[in-house]
Amino acid sequence: MSTTTSAPPLPRWRRLAANTGIQVLAAAVAAAVFGVLLPGTAADLKPLADGFINLIRLVIPPIVFLVVVTGIVSVGALKSVGRIALKAIVYFEIITTIGTLLGLLAINLFRPGSGVAPPAGASGDIGTYVKGASEQSVSDFLLGLIPDNVVNSFATGNIIQVLVFAVLFAIALLSLPKQVSDPVQRAFGKLTEVFFRIVGLVSRLAPIGVFGAVAYTVGKFGPETLTALMKYVGLAFVTLLIFVSLVLGTVTRVCGVSLTRLIRALRKELYIVLGTSSSEAVMPQVMGRLEEFGCKRDVVGLVVPAGYSFNLDGVAVIVPMSAVFIAQVYGVELDFGQQVTLFLVFLVLSKGTAGVTGSAFVTLANLVAAVHFIPVAGLALVLSIERFLSLIRAVTNVLGNAVAVIAVSRTEPGGVDPEKLAETIGRQRTAVKQPERT
């Protein structure tokens, strides 16, 4: 009788070396050193980061389409889909409003713009942003949600249009006989597995993408940019930390989830976000992780794509802060009425740049152009530190959308597997059942 011997466990150092999160951290540190030693060469490495993000963006539209369709069809009731969407929109508006008010409160209390001069050598790239900073009417925004060309929506990565098409496709599929819809649903389920497998393969390149992004930043702007305008960047960081701790922390506590365990569970994705400054770079991975935490696919498939357009918590906090910061630098005192106007205009404009590359800065440019009482020239000031603001914004965006899915899931009948949620990110670990004594 032959016996099989299991392979010996790998040494701890090899397990750590194989961990993508450790690799990403090591790549970031190595890139920072490389950027200091060889800034000219490092500044040319941005294509490494762009290539990695493009590979991720390649699969985002089909994954959103497939997950939304299979999720809605698995629910089987359009009433449930509408209920989930309504809950998500109400949640988005409440949380982003709180974030905006928190940002305005912080910038008015501490006034970091007073006494700050525009940095020398501010980027001249501002024209490319201002060109897209035209005012958008409500009708234009609503029409922009409706795809006039499905292929173009997928090609340009306009996620909100892909989402609308996916919902229509799922509704049509539900109206067909089961002998027609069931094979399509099974095929879409298999295709979803294939695309998530592609994401897994691409994620192995994350250390290379992070190395390119960090090396480019340090090489192009120099290590001294880490201290430039530190007062404002520091205030922005603290404000977002307070938002995550108090606002998102309260939501997770009500949902019976540990915010600390959630952050720890998403640490690999957050490392990638920190390295690339892009929340889109981990969108498919976050959707997969949320399903692993016990959230049902129909909720994940609807809330996450919508959240990436309507629930960018980091943008909600930072963009109004940046607008008031510019006013402070240029000595423009905004009264209460002007700040209320700023707040209301932002709530509209922040929904109008969904799916646009560099959308946070475009939103800021839109906001400054729309209110007319903040100097447009001040955009160059924020552009010089945009790279560092985008790091903390992107992390907050990812956490905010993850918490949104959990919150909506907890209010849906059968929207979450409570045992799986408790085991993965619950406030208390589930106790291991002990065998009964006889």
Phi, psi and omega in degrees: 000121184275146178243143179256137179253132179285151181293142180295146180296148180291147175301155184300320183294328179286325177295319178294319181295330181276352181284124183298322179299317178296319179298320180295316178298315179297320179295322180294317179295314180298322180293321179297316178296316180299320180295325178288317184284319183230070186298324181297314179292318182298324182294344180267004185266006180303327178302333177297316179291316181298321180296318179296314181296322178296324178296321177291315180297335179303323185258354183297309181302312179295326179294316178301314181300310184293317182293318180295314182297309181296325179294314181294317181295325179292329176292314175080002181223121182294333179297321179294320179298314178298322180295317179298315181297318180295316178299318181297315182296317178298315179299314181304312185294320180295311185290317180292328176295316177299317179297318179296315180295322178296317179297316179295322178297314182295315184291330179279330179287315188260343173045061181290345182281345181291123178085004180264130178262148176304135182293146177293145176073031177300145188299142176271006181285000187300331182299328181291334178276316183297330179302325180267008186263041178277150180293142184239127179284165180298320181295321178297319179298314181295320178294329179292342177284337186264119181288129174266352178209108185298317180299319180294324178298318177291319185293322182271354180072030178281093190296322183294324177290321176299320179297315179299315180296320180297319179296315178298318179298317181294321178297317178296321180295323179294333182278352180273158176300152184298327180294342176266316186285326184298313178299324178295317180297318179295320179296319178295324177298317178293319178297323178300317178299320180297315182291324176292329175294322176299317178301319178299320179293315181295325182299336178294342179270003183304316179301324179292316179298317179294320179301314180296319182293313182290318179299318179298314183298311181291320182292322184282314186262343179085153181298337180294340179291343178293339179251353180294132179052040185297332182299314181287315180300319179296318179296319178299317180297313181296320180297316178293324178297318177295319179300312181296315184291313185274307186285300179294326178298320178295318180298313181295323179296317177298326181277000181075025183243145176271120178298322179297316179292327177295314179297319180295321181291332181259015188299323181296317179294322180291326175299318180295319179298316179298323182284324186258347184061025183229120176285335178296334185297342182237012183303310180296321180296319180295321178299317178295319181294321181296325175293324177295330179284350177113358178284137185286151186297324182296323178288313180301314184294333179269316189284317184296307179300319178294322180296325179291347175252327188243354185228049178273087187298322179298320177294319182299325180279314192278319187299311176298324176301316182296322180296315179291324177301315178301316180299320180296318181299320183269010175072022179267113180273117181269123178280179184299318181296320179293323180287328173295318177300315178303316181297313183292319179296321179297319181302327179278310186293330182294339178270352187264357182246022180300134176081004180266132177296134184069034189297328182296315180288325175298320177298317178298316179298318176301315184296312180297319180292329185282323186276337173071352182252011176241130182300124179297329181300336181291347178299328179297329178297312181289326181300329182291338178243011183303322182302320184279325174295324183294331178300306185286329175297313186297319178298316179296321178301314181297312179297320181298319180288325177296316179294323179300316179299316181296318181296314180292321180300320183291338180268352181266133174299119182072015182282349182211147173272104187298324180293316179294321179296316180295323182289327186267307186227017180295160181295330177229138179293144179291136182287143178280126181294129178269145179294141181291140178278140178248000000 
